[in-house]
Amino acid sequence: MFVEGGLHPEQIKALRQMSLQRRLDLALAGVASAGALRKAMISVEHPDWSADQVEKALREEVRNARR
């Protein structure tokens, strides 16, 4: 259940019970999933591009992302 303005108290409780390593693993998995999704989107946007071109475009997007 989403609580406006933040996480549900049960989500907070579950996160606090996790080890730092587990939280890091989840965060890195989320980053990897986002990268895979964006790579798939680039492939759909440019079906004629090779895998190397798609990888290069993804690296450029990450490099040029705002902080």
Phi and psi restraints in degrees (value plus and minus 20) as a CYANA .aco file:
   2 PHE   PHI    -105.2   -65.2
   2 PHE   PSI     114.7   154.7
   3 VAL   PHI    -131.1   -91.1
   3 VAL   PSI     106.4   146.4
   4 GLU   PHI     -75.9   -35.9
   4 GLU   PSI     110.3   150.3
   5 GLY   PHI      72.3   112.3
   5 GLY   PSI     -19.6    20.4
   6 GLY   PHI     144.9   184.9
   6 GLY   PSI    -181.2  -141.2
   7 LEU   PHI    -102.7   -62.7
   7 LEU   PSI     135.6   175.6
   8 HIS   PHI     -88.7   -48.7
   8 HIS   PSI     124.9   164.9
   9 PRO   PHI     -73.7   -33.7
   9 PRO   PSI     -53.8   -13.8
  10 GLU   PHI     -88.0   -48.0
  10 GLU   PSI     -54.4   -14.4
  11 GLN   PHI     -86.0   -46.0
  11 GLN   PSI     -62.7   -22.7
  12 ILE   PHI     -81.8   -41.8
  12 ILE   PSI     -64.2   -24.2
  13 LYS   PHI     -80.0   -40.0
  13 LYS   PSI     -65.0   -25.0
  14 ALA   PHI     -83.9   -43.9
  14 ALA   PSI     -61.4   -21.4
  15 LEU   PHI     -84.7   -44.7
  15 LEU   PSI     -59.7   -19.7
  16 ARG   PHI     -87.6   -47.6
  16 ARG   PSI     -45.9    -5.9
  17 GLN   PHI    -102.3   -62.3
  17 GLN   PSI     -33.1     6.9
  18 MET   PHI    -101.3   -61.3
  18 MET   PSI     131.1   171.1
  19 SER   PHI     -92.9   -52.9
  19 SER   PSI     141.0   181.0
  20 LEU   PHI     -79.8   -39.8
  20 LEU   PSI     -59.0   -19.0
  21 GLN   PHI     -81.4   -41.4
  21 GLN   PSI     -62.4   -22.4
  22 ARG   PHI     -84.9   -44.9
  22 ARG   PSI     -61.8   -21.8
  23 ARG   PHI     -83.9   -43.9
  23 ARG   PSI     -60.1   -20.1
  24 LEU   PHI     -83.5   -43.5
  24 LEU   PSI     -65.1   -25.1
  25 ASP   PHI     -78.4   -38.4
  25 ASP   PSI     -62.4   -22.4
  26 LEU   PHI     -85.3   -45.3
  26 LEU   PSI     -61.1   -21.1
  27 ALA   PHI     -84.3   -44.3
  27 ALA   PSI     -64.4   -24.4
  28 LEU   PHI     -86.2   -46.2
  28 LEU   PSI     -55.5   -15.5
  29 ALA   PHI     -85.0   -45.0
  29 ALA   PSI     -57.5   -17.5
  30 GLY   PHI     -84.6   -44.6
  30 GLY   PSI     -61.6   -21.6
  31 VAL   PHI     -83.6   -43.6
  31 VAL   PSI     -63.5   -23.5
  32 ALA   PHI     -83.2   -43.2
  32 ALA   PSI     -60.7   -20.7
  33 SER   PHI     -84.3   -44.3
  33 SER   PSI     -61.8   -21.8
  34 ALA   PHI     -83.2   -43.2
  34 ALA   PSI     -60.8   -20.8
  35 GLY   PHI     -84.2   -44.2
  35 GLY   PSI     -62.4   -22.4
  36 ALA   PHI     -84.6   -44.6
  36 ALA   PSI     -59.6   -19.6
  37 LEU   PHI     -84.9   -44.9
  37 LEU   PSI     -65.5   -25.5
  38 ARG   PHI     -84.6   -44.6
  38 ARG   PSI     -58.8   -18.8
  39 LYS   PHI     -82.1   -42.1
  39 LYS   PSI     -60.6   -20.6
  40 ALA   PHI     -84.7   -44.7
  40 ALA   PSI     -59.0   -19.0
  41 MET   PHI     -85.1   -45.1
  41 MET   PSI     -61.1   -21.1
  42 ILE   PHI     -82.5   -42.5
  42 ILE   PSI     -61.6   -21.6
  43 SER   PHI     -81.3   -41.3
  43 SER   PSI     -58.3   -18.3
  44 VAL   PHI     -90.7   -50.7
  44 VAL   PSI     -58.9   -18.9
  45 GLU   PHI     -88.1   -48.1
  45 GLU   PSI     -48.4    -8.4
  46 HIS   PHI    -153.4  -113.4
  46 HIS   PSI      52.2    92.2
  47 PRO   PHI     -83.4   -43.4
  47 PRO   PSI     -38.3     1.7
  48 ASP   PHI    -107.0   -67.0
  48 ASP   PSI     -26.1    13.9
  49 TRP   PHI     -99.5   -59.5
  49 TRP   PSI     127.6   167.6
  50 SER   PHI     -97.8   -57.8
  50 SER   PSI     147.8   187.8
  51 ALA   PHI     -79.6   -39.6
  51 ALA   PSI     -58.2   -18.2
  52 ASP   PHI     -84.4   -44.4
  52 ASP   PSI     -59.9   -19.9
  53 GLN   PHI     -85.8   -45.8
  53 GLN   PSI     -58.9   -18.9
  54 VAL   PHI     -84.6   -44.6
  54 VAL   PSI     -64.9   -24.9
  55 GLU   PHI     -79.3   -39.3
  55 GLU   PSI     -63.4   -23.4
  56 LYS   PHI     -83.0   -43.0
  56 LYS   PSI     -62.8   -22.8
  57 ALA   PHI     -83.3   -43.3
  57 ALA   PSI     -59.7   -19.7
  58 LEU   PHI     -85.0   -45.0
  58 LEU   PSI     -64.6   -24.6
  59 ARG   PHI     -80.3   -40.3
  59 ARG   PSI     -60.6   -20.6
  60 GLU   PHI     -84.1   -44.1
  60 GLU   PSI     -61.9   -21.9
  61 GLU   PHI     -81.6   -41.6
  61 GLU   PSI     -64.2   -24.2
  62 VAL   PHI     -84.9   -44.9
  62 VAL   PSI     -63.5   -23.5
  63 ARG   PHI     -82.4   -42.4
  63 ARG   PSI     -56.1   -16.1
  64 ASN   PHI    -114.5   -74.5
  64 ASN   PSI     -15.6    24.4
  65 ALA   PHI     -86.2   -46.2
  65 ALA   PSI     125.4   165.4
  66 ARG   PHI     -98.7   -58.7
  66 ARG   PSI     130.1   170.1
